């Protein structure tokens, strides 16, 4: 039955936590005004609405043209955790697009975002790290160079030792992308030691990303020597028996990179790495097979390694007709090196 009483309930489809959007091309200017309002409630509601609004890629360029990126940069210093959290989330969405990454560099937004690495609220820290990771994840170029030039590598390595596991995961990705540009800062920040400690982590995602980052950092000679010095090879050898495919693949890849040097070869041979690698030659995953065969090729360049691998050469030879061309090519090279006679 109808009543004359006025209901206190909101109409359907009205969210009191979000500011209503203006019509058409007035939506962004109004949101921008409210993002800079002195009233906390207006700022909160505006940034909540903006976060949803930016999920439509068509709104990214329009938002940047209207100065939303500059307003979000200012909100990173807001005393309210909800505003900081949603501001970093908005920036994270924008960083998924080239125009958003350009604005990051032009406005130097990376610096206030990095200050949130010390935020007391975990979600704000996670969003801040996600922003930096998205800026760095493009192929080597101006974006990840910008992070390296901002000298954040040392800070990221330190945070890697202290942060929550889900944030460590993001930091390992950021460092992976940055080390494709330059490994010098990572080596000076003792990143190899930090990655080696994470090889024993209980989460397989962090283990395989730590092994992948060791492989990246071992590209220069100084990185290979550091990996041997801090005992990474023994831990990587143990990871070859890990039940997770990604862990085995990246561990074999890291061993392959480190054992290019004579010191790396003999350290791996003395750690009894060859039997574990031979077991992976028939693995169902092609990346595991490829990295294991390449690592064995490196180890066979040492006389002791070649002598041991002569017992397994037929097993490797069987993969010269592997259905994956890269594996077949690697197997042919391995057989040639193992059976070489002076």
N, C-alpha and C positions, 0 to 999 in steps of 0.2 A: 504494500500500500504506500502511496506517495506521502511524503512528510513535508511540512513547511520549515523544518529545521535545516539550517545550512550546515553541510558536512564539513569537517575539518580535514578530510582526506584530500590528497592531491588528485587532480584529474588523471585519468589513465595516460601512460606513456610520458609522464613528467618525472624527471629525475631531479630531486632537490639538490643533489651534490654537483650538478653541472649547470653552467650558465646557458640560457637559451641562445641559439645561434641566430644572428641577424640574417635577413633574406639575401641570397645571391652574393654579389661581390662586396657586400657590406659586412659579411661574417668575419673575415680576417681583420679588418681595421677595428671592429668592435672588440674582438678578442685581444688584440694588441693593446688597446686602451685599458682593458680590465686587467691584463697581466701586469701593468704598471700602476695599478690603483693602490692607494694607501690602505684600503680595507682588505684585511686578510681573507675574509670569506669570499670576496669577489675574485681575488687572485687564485684562491683554491679552486673555485668553480670554473674559472676561465681556463686554467691549466689542465683541469680534468677534461673539459670539452675539447680543448686543442689536441690532447693526446688521441682522442678518437678521430678527430677531424683529419689529422695528418696520416692516418692509415690509408687514406685515398691518395695515391701517388700524384694525382692531378693538383693537389693542394700544396705540395711541397714548394714548387717554384713560386707560386703566388704568395705563400707565407714569407719566403725569403725576401721577395720584392717589397713586402710591407714591413720588413724589419723585425719579424717574429724571432729570428735567430738571435738578434741583439738583445731582445727582451728576455729570452730564455737564458742567455749568458748572464744577465743581471740577476735572474731568479736563482742562480746557483748559490748565491750568497744569502738567500732568504733564511731567516731564523726558523721558519716552519718546515718540518720534515716532509709534510705532504707536498708542499710546493717544490722543495728540492728534488724529491723523489720523482714527481711527475715531470718536472723540467728536464731532468736527465733522461727520462723515458722518451720525451718528445725529441730531444737531441739525438738519441739513439736511433729513432725512426728516420730522422733526417740524414743521419750518417750512412744510411743504407743506399743513398743515391749520390751520384757524382756532384751534383749541385750543392748538396748538403755538406759533403766533404770539403768542397771549395770554400764554403762559408766558414767552416771550422778553421781553415788555415788563414783566410783573410781577416777574420775577426779575432784570431788567436784564442779561440774558445777552448783550445786544448789545455791551457794553463788553469783557468778556473775549474774545469772538469777534473783535472789531476788533483786539485786541492781536496776534492771530495773522496780521494783515496783514503783519507783519514777521518771521514765522516763517522760519527758514532752509530749511524743506522746502517745495517748490512745491505738493505735493498738499495740505498743511495750509492753505496760503494760498488755494488754489483753493476748498477746501471752506468756508473762512471767508467768502470773498466770495460763494459760492453761498448760504450761510445768509442773509446780509444781503440779497441780491437777492430771495430767496423771501419774506422778511418784507416787502419793499417793493413786490412786484409786484401786490398787490391793488388794487382801485380806490381813489382818493384817500381816505384816512381815517386812523385812529389809527396804523396800522402804519408807513406811509411818513412820516407826520408825526413819529413817534418817531425815525426815523433822521435827519430834518432837524433836529429839536430836539436830538439828541445831537451835532450839529455835526461830522458825519463827511464832509460834502460836500467840504471843503477837502482832507481826507486822501485821499478817493477820487480827486479830480482829480490830486493828486500821484502817487498810485500808477498812475494811467492812463499817465503818462509813463515809468514805470520797469518795469512788470510784463511778464510773458510774454504772448504774443498771446492764448492761450486764456483768460487771466485778464482781459486788457483787454476781451475780449468780454463777460464777466460784469459788469465795472464799468460799461461803457457802458449795459447794461440797468438796473443799479441807479440810475444817474444819471437815466436816462430816466423811471423811475417816480417818483423823488424830485422831479424838476423839474415834475411835474404838480401838486405841492403848492405849491412855492415855487421861484422862480428866483434870488432875491436872493443866496443863499449861493454858488450856482454862478457867477454873474457876478463876485462879489467874489474867488472863487478862480481867476479867469482860465480858466474852463472853455471859453469860446469859442475861445481861442487853442489849447488842448489838442485840442479837437475838429477845428479847422481843420487842424492838423498831421496828424491821422489820415485826412484825406480823401485823402492820397497813399499810404496804406498798401497793401501788396501784396495783402492778403486782402480780397475783396469784402464779406465779412460785417462786418468792422470798418469799411470805407468806408461802407456803407449805414447802419450804426448811428451812426457819427459824423455823417452828414448828418441823420439823424432827430433826434439830440440837438441839433444846431444849430437845427433847426426848432422844437424845444421851447423852447430858450433864446432864440429870436428872437420869442417871443410878446410880451414887454414891449418898449416903445420902446427902453429902454437896450440890450436884446439885439440889436435890429435895427441900432442904431448901432454896436455893438461888432463885429457880423458884417461890416459894411461896412469898418470901420476896420482889421480884421485880414486883409482880402483874401479872405474866404471866398467871395464871389460869383464870382470868377474861377475858383477851383477847382471850385465847384459847377457852373459852366457847362461845364467840361471833362468833368465826370462825366455829363453828359447823353448822351454818346456811349458810355458804359460798356456792355459786353455783358451785364451782370447787370441783370435787371429791377428788383430791389429797390433797387439803387444809383440807377438812373435815376428811379424813383418818388420816393424820398426827397430826391434832389437837386432835382428839380422842386418838391417840396413846400417845401423850405427856401427856394428862390428865391421862391416864392409868398409866404411869410411875410415875408421880408426886404423885398420890393419894395412893401410897403404904404406905406412912407414915400417921400417925394419923393427923398430922398438915395439910397435903395435903388434906386428906379426908374432914375434917371439913371446910377448906377454900373453897373447891369445892362445898360442900353442901350448905354453906351460900351464895355462888354466884349463886345458883339456876341452877346448871349444870345438875342435873338429868333429868329434862324435855327435855332439848335439846339432851341429849344422848339417851333417850328413843325414840325420833323421828327418830334417825338414825338406830334403830334396824331393821327396814324394808327396809333399803336403798338397791338399786339395786346392789351396788358395794360390793363385799364380804369383801374387806379389811376394808371398813367403818363399816360394820356390826360387823366384828370380833373385831375391836378396841373399838367400842362403847360398846359391850357386856362385854369385859374384863374390861373396865373402870367402868361400872356399878357394876361388881363383886367386884371391889376394894371398891367402895362407899358403897356397901351393908354390908361391914364388920363393919361399924359404925351403932349403933342402930337406929339413926335417918334416915340414908340412907336405912336400911332394911325396916323400917316402911313405908317409902314413896314408895319403890319399890314393896312392897306387892300388891299395886294397879295395877302394870304392869307385874306381874309375868307370867300371861298367854300369854302375847305378846311375852315375852322372851322364854317361854316354846314352843311356836309354831316353834321356830328355832332349837329345838333339833333334828329335822329331816331335817335340811337344807341340800341342795345338796352339799355344801362345807363341808367336814368333820371337818375342823378346827373350823368353825363357830358352827357346831352341838355340838362339844365337849365343846367349850366355853359356849354355852347356857346351857348345862347340869350342868356344874360347877356353873354357875350363879344361876340357879334355886335352886340348892342344898344349896348354901350360903344364898340366900334370904329367903328360907323357913326353915332355921335352927331354931331349938328350944332348949333352954338350958335344 
